Amino acid sequence: MSKSLKRVKARIADLGLDIDILHVDQPTNTAQQAADVIGCSADQIVKSVIFLGTDTGRAILFLTAGGNRVDVAKASTLVGEPLGKADATLIREQTGFAIGGVSPFGHLGPIRTFMDPRLLDFGVIWAAAGTPNHMFDIDPHILAEKTGATLGAFAE
């Protein structure tokens, strides 16, 4: 089991959540591919998008519905600092995850998190569990609460 998956499982347990993590063999490189594998709509797939806060030098996590894209200008206004591209090295160093497996849970340290209100339209949403081949389902209200996410209109 990868270190990333172990961290996600440990954090889920620490939060007292009863979540089963699903292993998938099919490609889930896009929200639509993940939705096809799970059998849900693309908007029920949580995209974990990391940007760099250019003032702080810190990674900032945006949880958005699979069919939405983060509008950088809106997200910058919401965050209160300019945002830049977070490269693979920064993402790995600050979150502990590789691109494609960034989970809402199990980061190496605290991370500012913002959540797309569109995700609240569903009873269940699906997110990465630390690898591109592991996913879990969760009530979006619980995800918002347990990640400490700030709801905000940052999607295009």
Z-matrix of the N, CA and C atoms (Angstrom, degrees):
N
C 1 1.453
C 2 1.533 1 108.38
N 3 1.320 2 116.78 1 134.46
C 4 1.461 3 120.89 2 -177.87
C 5 1.528 4 111.27 3 -68.48
N 6 1.332 5 115.27 4 156.79
C 7 1.465 6 121.05 5 177.06
C 8 1.524 7 110.51 6 -60.39
N 9 1.330 8 116.17 7 -38.62
C 10 1.462 9 120.63 8 -179.25
C 11 1.526 10 111.31 9 -62.88
N 12 1.318 11 116.20 10 -47.35
C 13 1.461 12 120.47 11 179.07
C 14 1.524 13 110.59 12 -63.28
N 15 1.323 14 117.70 13 -40.47
C 16 1.474 15 121.20 14 177.80
C 17 1.527 16 110.83 15 -60.30
N 18 1.344 17 116.96 16 -42.96
C 19 1.470 18 120.37 17 179.74
C 20 1.524 19 110.92 18 -63.47
N 21 1.330 20 116.77 19 -42.01
C 22 1.467 21 120.51 20 179.59
C 23 1.528 22 109.49 21 -63.06
N 24 1.322 23 116.74 22 -47.93
C 25 1.476 24 120.04 23 179.48
C 26 1.521 25 111.31 24 -59.89
N 27 1.325 26 117.02 25 -42.45
C 28 1.465 27 121.12 26 -179.64
C 29 1.526 28 110.95 27 -63.94
N 30 1.329 29 116.91 28 -43.16
C 31 1.471 30 120.36 29 -179.46
C 32 1.522 31 110.94 30 -66.55
N 33 1.320 32 116.92 31 -40.76
C 34 1.467 33 120.59 32 177.58
C 35 1.532 34 109.54 33 -60.44
N 36 1.325 35 117.04 34 -43.43
C 37 1.475 36 121.35 35 178.35
C 38 1.524 37 110.36 36 -64.56
N 39 1.347 38 117.47 37 -43.74
C 40 1.467 39 121.34 38 179.28
C 41 1.524 40 111.57 39 -59.49
N 42 1.322 41 116.59 40 -33.19
C 43 1.463 42 121.37 41 179.67
C 44 1.527 43 112.49 42 -80.69
N 45 1.326 44 116.72 43 -5.43
C 46 1.461 45 120.89 44 -179.99
C 47 1.508 46 114.26 45 73.99
N 48 1.317 47 116.25 46 23.78
C 49 1.464 48 120.18 47 -179.46
C 50 1.520 49 110.78 48 -91.10
N 51 1.313 50 115.84 49 141.61
C 52 1.462 51 122.00 50 176.82
C 53 1.524 52 107.13 51 -100.91
N 54 1.329 53 115.32 52 89.84
C 55 1.463 54 121.43 53 -175.29
C 56 1.514 55 109.11 54 -126.14
N 57 1.328 56 115.21 55 131.57
C 58 1.460 57 120.74 56 173.29
C 59 1.516 58 108.30 57 -95.89
N 60 1.317 59 115.49 58 133.68
C 61 1.453 60 120.47 59 178.48
C 62 1.518 61 108.67 60 -97.50
N 63 1.318 62 114.93 61 129.46
C 64 1.451 63 122.98 62 -176.77
C 65 1.525 64 109.95 63 -97.00
N 66 1.318 65 116.87 64 131.24
C 67 1.465 66 121.86 65 173.34
C 68 1.519 67 107.48 66 -93.59
N 69 1.336 68 116.53 67 129.82
C 70 1.461 69 120.86 68 178.60
C 71 1.522 70 109.21 69 -120.06
N 72 1.330 71 115.25 70 140.40
C 73 1.458 72 120.79 71 179.67
C 74 1.524 73 112.78 72 -96.75
N 75 1.329 74 116.83 73 -21.22
C 76 1.459 75 120.98 74 -178.12
C 77 1.531 76 110.03 75 -81.11
N 78 1.325 77 117.22 76 156.48
C 79 1.467 78 120.56 77 179.17
C 80 1.535 79 111.72 78 -62.24
N 81 1.322 80 115.65 79 137.99
C 82 1.467 81 121.87 80 175.71
C 83 1.531 82 108.65 81 -131.52
N 84 1.319 83 115.48 82 45.04
C 85 1.467 84 120.73 83 -177.44
C 86 1.520 85 112.86 84 -73.32
N 87 1.316 86 117.51 85 -21.16
C 88 1.459 87 121.43 86 177.58
C 89 1.518 88 108.46 87 -125.74
N 90 1.325 89 115.69 88 161.84
C 91 1.464 90 119.81 89 177.34
C 92 1.526 91 110.44 90 -60.67
N 93 1.323 92 117.37 91 -38.24
C 94 1.464 93 119.75 92 -179.90
C 95 1.520 94 111.20 93 -66.44
N 96 1.328 95 117.42 94 -41.01
C 97 1.466 96 119.58 95 176.88
C 98 1.528 97 110.25 96 -61.73
N 99 1.315 98 117.13 97 -43.31
C 100 1.467 99 120.49 98 178.94
C 101 1.524 100 110.61 99 -63.52
N 102 1.314 101 116.77 100 -42.55
C 103 1.467 102 121.04 101 179.11
C 104 1.525 103 110.96 102 -62.54
N 105 1.337 104 116.98 103 -40.17
C 106 1.460 105 120.87 104 178.62
C 107 1.525 106 110.93 105 -63.41
N 108 1.323 107 117.00 106 -39.46
C 109 1.467 108 121.78 107 179.22
C 110 1.532 109 110.27 108 -66.81
N 111 1.323 110 115.95 109 -44.54
C 112 1.471 111 121.22 110 -176.56
C 113 1.527 112 111.45 111 -77.14
N 114 1.329 113 116.71 112 -34.71
C 115 1.466 114 120.84 113 -175.69
C 116 1.513 115 111.63 114 89.48
N 117 1.332 116 116.02 115 41.96
C 118 1.462 117 121.10 116 178.76
C 119 1.526 118 108.19 117 -135.30
N 120 1.328 119 116.83 118 -178.27
C 121 1.464 120 119.85 119 177.21
C 122 1.528 121 109.70 120 -80.25
N 123 1.313 122 116.46 121 156.31
C 124 1.465 123 120.95 122 179.54
C 125 1.528 124 111.36 123 -59.84
N 126 1.328 125 117.87 124 -33.14
C 127 1.461 126 120.17 125 -179.47
C 128 1.530 127 112.79 126 -70.58
N 129 1.334 128 117.56 127 -14.02
C 130 1.464 129 120.45 128 175.82
C 131 1.532 130 112.19 129 -83.73
N 132 1.319 131 116.06 130 -4.08
C 133 1.463 132 120.71 131 176.27
C 134 1.525 133 107.61 132 -92.02
N 135 1.318 134 116.25 133 126.52
C 136 1.464 135 121.63 134 178.56
C 137 1.526 136 108.50 135 -84.09
N 138 1.314 137 116.13 136 118.10
C 139 1.456 138 119.82 137 171.80
C 140 1.526 139 107.10 138 -91.06
N 141 1.321 140 116.24 139 124.73
C 142 1.468 141 121.90 140 175.88
C 143 1.520 142 107.26 141 -97.18
N 144 1.325 143 115.51 142 104.59
C 145 1.458 144 121.55 143 -175.54
C 146 1.534 145 108.08 144 -108.68
N 147 1.321 146 115.47 145 126.51
C 148 1.456 147 121.57 146 -179.16
C 149 1.526 148 109.80 147 -105.53
N 150 1.327 149 115.28 148 130.86
C 151 1.456 150 122.13 149 171.37
C 152 1.523 151 108.81 150 -120.46
N 153 1.298 152 116.18 151 159.98
C 154 1.453 153 122.75 152 176.11
C 155 1.517 154 108.98 153 -96.37
N 156 1.324 155 116.82 154 124.61
C 157 1.458 156 120.65 155 170.89
C 158 1.527 157 106.81 156 -75.91
N 159 1.337 158 116.85 157 111.92
C 160 1.464 159 118.94 158 -170.97
C 161 1.531 160 112.94 159 -71.61
N 162 1.323 161 118.69 160 -22.71
C 163 1.466 162 120.69 161 175.66
C 164 1.524 163 111.54 162 -77.81
N 165 1.321 164 116.27 163 -41.60
C 166 1.466 165 121.38 164 -174.71
C 167 1.525 166 113.68 165 -92.63
N 168 1.344 167 116.28 166 -22.09
C 169 1.458 168 119.64 167 -175.33
C 170 1.516 169 112.73 168 73.55
N 171 1.322 170 116.91 169 14.75
C 172 1.458 171 122.06 170 -176.74
C 173 1.527 172 111.53 171 -105.52
N 174 1.330 173 114.46 172 148.08
C 175 1.463 174 120.89 173 173.77
C 176 1.525 175 109.03 174 -71.06
N 177 1.315 176 115.61 175 141.98
C 178 1.467 177 122.24 176 177.27
C 179 1.521 178 106.62 177 -128.30
N 180 1.335 179 115.82 178 131.80
C 181 1.458 180 122.82 179 -174.69
C 182 1.523 181 110.87 180 -100.11
N 183 1.328 182 115.11 181 129.61
C 184 1.461 183 122.32 182 174.27
C 185 1.515 184 107.93 183 -116.75
N 186 1.324 185 116.69 184 119.26
C 187 1.465 186 122.42 185 176.93
C 188 1.517 187 106.80 186 -97.53
N 189 1.323 188 116.43 187 113.68
C 190 1.452 189 119.38 188 -175.34
C 191 1.526 190 111.23 189 -128.53
N 192 1.323 191 115.60 190 154.68
C 193 1.459 192 121.59 191 177.10
C 194 1.521 193 108.88 192 -63.11
N 195 1.324 194 116.19 193 143.19
C 196 1.453 195 122.40 194 -173.96
C 197 1.511 196 115.80 195 -54.74
N 198 1.319 197 118.37 196 -29.49
C 199 1.454 198 120.85 197 -180.00
C 200 1.517 199 113.71 198 -87.40
N 201 1.323 200 116.45 199 -6.16
C 202 1.466 201 120.63 200 -178.40
C 203 1.527 202 111.40 201 -99.00
N 204 1.320 203 114.05 202 159.40
C 205 1.470 204 121.23 203 173.75
C 206 1.523 205 107.79 204 -121.57
N 207 1.313 206 115.95 205 148.40
C 208 1.457 207 120.40 206 177.36
C 209 1.531 208 108.93 207 -76.64
N 210 1.330 209 115.89 208 126.93
C 211 1.461 210 122.25 209 173.37
C 212 1.532 211 105.73 210 -87.90
N 213 1.323 212 116.83 211 112.52
C 214 1.458 213 121.27 212 -173.09
C 215 1.531 214 111.88 213 -61.19
N 216 1.324 215 117.93 214 -38.74
C 217 1.469 216 120.58 215 -179.95
C 218 1.536 217 110.62 216 -64.61
N 219 1.331 218 116.51 217 -46.24
C 220 1.471 219 119.78 218 178.29
C 221 1.528 220 110.70 219 -64.09
N 222 1.329 221 116.42 220 -41.89
C 223 1.464 222 120.63 221 -179.13
C 224 1.531 223 110.53 222 -65.09
N 225 1.323 224 117.38 223 -40.22
C 226 1.470 225 121.06 224 178.43
C 227 1.526 226 111.04 225 -61.48
N 228 1.330 227 115.53 226 -42.97
C 229 1.466 228 120.06 227 178.41
C 230 1.522 229 110.27 228 -62.63
N 231 1.314 230 116.89 229 -43.98
C 232 1.458 231 121.94 230 179.97
C 233 1.525 232 111.67 231 -62.20
N 234 1.309 233 116.43 232 -42.93
C 235 1.461 234 122.73 233 -177.24
C 236 1.529 235 111.62 234 -75.69
N 237 1.329 236 116.50 235 -32.91
C 238 1.449 237 120.19 236 -179.41
C 239 1.515 238 113.84 237 89.92
N 240 1.318 239 117.01 238 18.72
C 241 1.463 240 121.80 239 174.39
C 242 1.522 241 108.43 240 -156.17
N 243 1.323 242 116.55 241 156.84
C 244 1.465 243 119.11 242 176.98
C 245 1.528 244 110.47 243 -63.98
N 246 1.326 245 115.02 244 146.69
C 247 1.460 246 120.47 245 178.45
C 248 1.515 247 110.16 246 -113.30
N 249 1.313 248 114.80 247 142.46
C 250 1.449 249 121.21 248 175.91
C 251 1.514 250 109.83 249 -125.97
N 252 1.306 251 114.87 250 177.14
C 253 1.460 252 121.26 251 179.96
C 254 1.525 253 109.34 252 -71.82
N 255 1.306 254 115.37 253 134.63
C 256 1.461 255 121.29 254 174.45
C 257 1.523 256 107.31 255 -98.38
N 258 1.312 257 117.41 256 118.43
C 259 1.461 258 119.74 257 -179.46
C 260 1.533 259 110.30 258 -82.78
N 261 1.320 260 115.01 259 171.53
C 262 1.467 261 120.98 260 -175.37
C 263 1.525 262 111.90 261 -59.57
N 264 1.313 263 117.27 262 -36.43
C 265 1.464 264 120.86 263 -179.63
C 266 1.519 265 110.93 264 -65.76
N 267 1.323 266 117.48 265 -47.99
C 268 1.458 267 121.29 266 178.91
C 269 1.528 268 110.65 267 -60.75
N 270 1.320 269 116.51 268 -44.21
C 271 1.459 270 120.39 269 -179.63
C 272 1.526 271 110.21 270 -60.41
N 273 1.303 272 117.19 271 -46.77
C 274 1.470 273 121.41 272 -179.81
C 275 1.537 274 110.66 273 -63.79
N 276 1.345 275 116.47 274 -45.79
C 277 1.466 276 120.23 275 -176.92
C 278 1.524 277 112.60 276 -65.76
N 279 1.331 278 117.64 277 -39.90
C 280 1.461 279 119.86 278 -173.80
C 281 1.525 280 114.10 279 -92.70
N 282 1.337 281 117.16 280 -24.45
C 283 1.471 282 118.50 281 -179.08
C 284 1.518 283 112.46 282 -109.99
N 285 1.333 284 117.00 283 -27.76
C 286 1.456 285 120.85 284 -174.87
C 287 1.513 286 113.12 285 88.50
N 288 1.319 287 116.96 286 2.98
C 289 1.457 288 121.69 287 -177.90
C 290 1.521 289 111.15 288 -113.48
N 291 1.330 290 115.03 289 152.43
C 292 1.456 291 121.14 290 170.61
C 293 1.527 292 108.20 291 -89.15
N 294 1.314 293 116.75 292 153.51
C 295 1.461 294 121.11 293 175.41
C 296 1.525 295 108.35 294 -55.98
N 297 1.324 296 116.07 295 135.73
C 298 1.463 297 121.55 296 -179.20
C 299 1.519 298 112.53 297 100.53
N 300 1.330 299 116.79 298 -14.72
C 301 1.456 300 119.95 299 179.55
C 302 1.511 301 113.33 300 -130.72
N 303 1.339 302 117.29 301 13.58
C 304 1.468 303 120.37 302 -177.56
C 305 1.524 304 109.39 303 -65.05
N 306 1.305 305 115.16 304 121.21
C 307 1.462 306 122.33 305 -178.98
C 308 1.523 307 110.52 306 -99.39
N 309 1.327 308 117.32 307 154.81
C 310 1.464 309 119.20 308 171.90
C 311 1.534 310 112.02 309 -67.38
N 312 1.337 311 116.92 310 -22.53
C 313 1.466 312 122.74 311 -177.86
C 314 1.527 313 111.04 312 -116.10
N 315 1.339 314 115.84 313 151.60
C 316 1.457 315 120.22 314 171.18
C 317 1.510 316 115.63 315 91.98
N 318 1.314 317 118.11 316 21.46
C 319 1.459 318 121.11 317 177.86
C 320 1.527 319 109.73 318 -68.76
N 321 1.319 320 115.71 319 157.88
C 322 1.461 321 120.34 320 -179.41
C 323 1.524 322 112.30 321 -63.42
N 324 1.300 323 116.94 322 -27.46
C 325 1.462 324 122.16 323 178.61
C 326 1.510 325 109.30 324 -154.32
N 327 1.327 326 116.49 325 -179.95
C 328 1.468 327 119.26 326 178.63
C 329 1.525 328 111.03 327 -59.12
N 330 1.306 329 115.60 328 144.31
C 331 1.462 330 121.18 329 178.98
C 332 1.523 331 108.37 330 -139.85
N 333 1.347 332 115.39 331 133.72
C 334 1.462 333 119.33 332 175.48
C 335 1.520 334 107.50 333 -65.04
N 336 1.329 335 115.17 334 132.17
C 337 1.458 336 120.48 335 -174.20
C 338 1.522 337 110.02 336 -130.50
N 339 1.320 338 114.53 337 135.74
C 340 1.458 339 122.23 338 177.84
C 341 1.524 340 107.70 339 -126.02
N 342 1.344 341 116.29 340 145.06
C 343 1.463 342 120.19 341 -174.52
C 344 1.516 343 111.08 342 -128.25
N 345 1.310 344 115.09 343 135.56
C 346 1.456 345 125.12 344 177.06
C 347 1.534 346 108.69 345 -69.90
N 348 1.340 347 118.37 346 121.52
C 349 1.469 348 120.41 347 179.58
C 350 1.534 349 113.70 348 -59.44
N 351 1.325 350 117.99 349 -20.90
C 352 1.472 351 121.32 350 178.45
C 353 1.519 352 110.89 351 -56.62
N 354 1.326 353 117.42 352 -32.72
C 355 1.471 354 121.10 353 -179.44
C 356 1.529 355 112.27 354 -62.83
N 357 1.326 356 117.10 355 -25.15
C 358 1.466 357 120.98 356 -179.32
C 359 1.525 358 112.82 357 -73.85
N 360 1.321 359 116.98 358 -7.66
C 361 1.465 360 121.02 359 179.50
C 362 1.525 361 112.57 360 -75.68
N 363 1.320 362 117.25 361 -6.63
C 364 1.462 363 121.49 362 -174.73
C 365 1.526 364 111.03 363 -117.34
N 366 1.312 365 115.75 364 151.05
C 367 1.462 366 120.82 365 175.37
C 368 1.514 367 111.90 366 -75.92
N 369 1.335 368 115.63 367 -30.14
C 370 1.461 369 121.89 368 -179.20
C 371 1.523 370 108.80 369 -139.66
N 372 1.322 371 115.13 370 137.81
C 373 1.459 372 121.30 371 173.80
C 374 1.528 373 107.82 372 -128.96
N 375 1.335 374 116.17 373 164.02
C 376 1.466 375 122.38 374 -176.52
C 377 1.519 376 110.27 375 -122.72
N 378 1.337 377 116.13 376 135.09
C 379 1.462 378 120.90 377 -178.66
C 380 1.525 379 110.39 378 -132.92
N 381 1.320 380 115.55 379 159.91
C 382 1.464 381 121.34 380 176.67
C 383 1.528 382 109.38 381 -68.49
N 384 1.325 383 114.49 382 148.14
C 385 1.472 384 120.69 383 -178.35
C 386 1.523 385 111.08 384 -115.05
N 387 1.326 386 116.63 385 35.86
C 388 1.451 387 119.97 386 174.28
C 389 1.511 388 115.92 387 103.07
N 390 1.333 389 116.92 388 -11.80
C 391 1.459 390 121.47 389 176.36
C 392 1.528 391 107.88 390 -141.94
N 393 1.322 392 117.88 391 162.29
C 394 1.465 393 119.56 392 176.92
C 395 1.532 394 113.12 393 -68.74
N 396 1.330 395 117.54 394 -9.78
C 397 1.462 396 121.52 395 -177.06
C 398 1.524 397 114.15 396 -111.48
N 399 1.327 398 117.25 397 11.79
C 400 1.458 399 120.39 398 179.79
C 401 1.521 400 109.73 399 -133.02
N 402 1.343 401 114.94 400 133.76
C 403 1.462 402 121.52 401 -178.64
C 404 1.517 403 109.20 402 -139.29
N 405 1.316 404 115.39 403 159.22
C 406 1.461 405 120.31 404 174.70
C 407 1.521 406 108.95 405 -140.63
N 408 1.336 407 114.50 406 155.41
C 409 1.457 408 119.38 407 176.12
C 410 1.519 409 109.23 408 -105.96
N 411 1.336 410 114.64 409 150.54
C 412 1.461 411 120.77 410 -176.16
C 413 1.521 412 109.51 411 -158.71
N 414 1.308 413 116.07 412 151.76
C 415 1.462 414 121.79 413 171.45
C 416 1.531 415 106.82 414 -69.17
N 417 1.333 416 118.08 415 130.51
C 418 1.470 417 119.26 416 -176.12
C 419 1.527 418 113.85 417 -62.56
N 420 1.331 419 117.30 418 -30.44
C 421 1.469 420 119.79 419 178.39
C 422 1.531 421 110.19 420 -67.10
N 423 1.319 422 116.30 421 -37.36
C 424 1.467 423 120.45 422 177.16
C 425 1.523 424 110.05 423 -68.52
N 426 1.330 425 116.75 424 -40.31
C 427 1.459 426 119.92 425 177.53
C 428 1.530 427 110.49 426 -59.28
N 429 1.314 428 116.63 427 -46.20
C 430 1.467 429 120.48 428 179.70
C 431 1.526 430 110.72 429 -60.48
N 432 1.322 431 115.76 430 -45.44
C 433 1.472 432 120.31 431 -178.62
C 434 1.533 433 111.30 432 -64.05
N 435 1.317 434 116.79 433 -49.78
C 436 1.463 435 120.76 434 -172.54
C 437 1.524 436 113.81 435 -74.49
N 438 1.327 437 117.50 436 -22.22
C 439 1.466 438 119.95 437 175.31
C 440 1.512 439 111.83 438 -91.03
N 441 1.341 440 116.99 439 -12.66
C 442 1.455 441 120.86 440 -175.51
C 443 1.517 442 111.53 441 69.91
N 444 1.324 443 116.25 442 25.02
C 445 1.462 444 121.34 443 -175.89
C 446 1.518 445 111.94 444 -67.38
N 447 1.307 446 115.05 445 142.82
C 448 1.449 447 122.85 446 171.46
C 449 1.517 448 107.98 447 -92.29
N 450 1.329 449 116.90 448 125.03
C 451 1.459 450 120.38 449 176.37
C 452 1.514 451 108.86 450 -74.47
N 453 1.318 452 115.63 451 137.99
C 454 1.457 453 118.28 452 179.62
C 455 1.512 454 112.58 453 -164.93
N 456 1.324 455 115.19 454 150.95
C 457 1.454 456 121.75 455 -179.92
C 458 1.529 457 109.24 456 -85.69
N 459 1.310 458 116.03 457 90.10
C 460 1.467 459 120.66 458 -179.42
C 461 1.525 460 112.08 459 -119.82
N 462 1.326 461 117.43 460 3.76
C 463 1.462 462 120.54 461 -179.00
C 464 1.528 463 110.71 462 -85.71
N 465 1.351 464 115.22 463 152.94
C 466 1.467 465 121.02 464 177.02
C 467 1.509 466 109.80 465 -67.06
